[in-house]
Amino acid sequence: MRIVVAMSGGVDSSVAAALLADEGHEVIGLSMQLYDQSEGQTSFGSCCSIDDLHDARKVASALDIPHYIVNFERRFDEQVVSNFVREYAAGRTPLPCVHCNSDLKFATLAERASAFGADAVATGHYARVERDAASDQYLLRRGVDPAKDQSYFLFSLTQAQLAAACFPVGDRPKAAVRAYARERGLPVAEKPDSQEICFIPDHDYRSFVETRLPGGGREGVFLDEQGRVLGSHDGVHRFTVGQRKGLGLASPGGAPMYVLALRPATRQVLVGPKQSLERTTLTASLVNWIAREPAAPLRVRAQIRHRHEAAAATVRALGDARAEVVFDAPQIAITPGQAVVFYDHDVVIGGGWID
């Protein structure tokens, strides 16, 4: 089988390519150039750099497979970076990895793969895909390593995308992936994992957003739950629901204060005690049901953040790609702009964007 592998220059995608090559597949490596490197900028963060492109090329050479660099600058800026800025300006907390993984990597790489006559697109994600014989539908499952599982970021994949998707490292723990890279002599075997948002070079997303907002940040005020003004701030884009650090506020009783809600239209940040963050319901928009939209309320385990432990809930489709989720127990800091993903055991049922 001819398979295009998205090679980031990291150990996971490199091992994905190696595994497929060792299985006898015809592997073609593609790396994405996401920004203009002509003016001397070498990286956004610890990934997506020119060094990563060189690492991917070295791995391809070691595996004796062809390697190409494709220019995704315009799409990356439109679909990921600009969305990131708009969401923060709107008082939401964006999740750029979902837009990058699903909207950019799979959608665009599938187009490029067809030009190569490839049958599938592979990545280094810790997830699994399989075909269910009974329903003749493709299932997206969690990766076997719970500490590295990335199925949360892939909830928007469609049946057509899953039909062509391949996740070679999803069925093994990270330690085994590292071991395979060492045994195979891959030049990135000891390369550390990337952790931060790739296009924020110094971890300072606030300043990054300000440079792209017309007029920069706009000052506003902190309010408590009674509507009393507690102080001023430099812009709602600097905060996220559930945030405690960096507020510079002290409650009358000395209890910690948390961000409860953001009101960008009036530039207000509502703060209060931790218990006020508890909610049992949410609605989500742009919901993708991986198999089919359920006709009746469905029992699931719903995950509201990447590191959040999925919690028992009932989800009900509302039509128009919207859904309502009711949790059995209150959840802390349900954050607009983040994703809520629905699971049946380790199978992703679907997901959407928290309103």
WOFENLIN-V258747 format. One record per backbone hydrogen bond with DSSP energy under -1.0 kcal/mol. CO is the residue of the C=O (numbers start at 1). NH is the residue of the N-H. If there is no record, write none. Layout:
BEGIN
CO,NH + CO,NH
END
This chain:
BEGIN
1,26 + 2,119 + 3,28 + 4,122 + 5,30 + 10,14 + 11,15 + 12,16 + 13,17 + 14,18 + 15,19 + 16,20 + 17,21 + 18,22 + 19,23 + 20,25 + 21,24 + 26,3 + 28,5 + 29,68 + 30,7 + 31,70 + 33,72 + 37,40 + 42,50 + 47,45 + 49,53 + 50,54 + 51,55 + 52,56 + 53,57 + 54,58 + 55,59 + 56,60 + 57,61 + 58,62 + 59,63 + 60,65 + 66,29 + 68,31 + 70,33 + 72,76 + 73,77 + 74,78 + 75,79 + 76,80 + 76,81 + 77,82 + 80,84 + 81,85 + 82,86 + 83,87 + 84,88 + 85,89 + 86,90 + 87,92 + 88,91 + 95,98 + 96,100 + 97,101 + 98,102 + 99,104 + 100,105 + 101,106 + 102,107 + 104,108 + 105,109 + 106,110 + 107,111 + 108,112 + 109,113 + 110,114 + 111,115 + 112,116 + 113,118 + 114,117 + 120,4 + 121,166 + 122,6 + 125,127 + 126,150 + 128,141 + 130,139 + 132,136 + 137,132 + 139,130 + 140,348 + 141,128 + 145,148 + 145,149 + 150,153 + 151,154 + 154,157 + 158,162 + 159,163 + 162,165 + 164,121 + 166,123 + 167,170 + 169,172 + 170,144 + 173,177 + 174,178 + 175,179 + 176,180 + 177,181 + 178,182 + 179,183 + 180,184 + 181,186 + 186,189 + 188,191 + 197,200 + 203,205 + 204,208 + 205,209 + 206,210 + 207,211 + 209,212 + 213,216 + 220,233 + 221,269 + 222,230 + 223,271 + 224,227 + 228,224 + 231,222 + 233,220 + 235,238 + 236,239 + 240,243 + 243,259 + 251,254 + 258,272 + 259,242 + 261,270 + 263,268 + 267,221 + 268,263 + 269,223 + 270,260 + 270,261 + 272,258 + 273,276 + 274,277 + 275,278 + 279,331 + 280,327 + 282,325 + 283,355 + 284,323 + 285,353 + 288,351 + 298,315 + 300,313 + 301,343 + 302,311 + 303,341 + 311,302 + 312,328 + 313,300 + 314,326 + 315,298 + 316,324 + 321,287 + 322,318 + 323,284 + 324,316 + 325,282 + 326,314 + 331,279 + 335,338 + 336,93 + 338,354 + 340,352 + 341,303 + 342,349 + 342,350 + 343,301 + 344,347 + 346,142 + 347,344 + 349,290 + 350,342 + 351,288 + 352,340 + 353,285 + 354,337
END
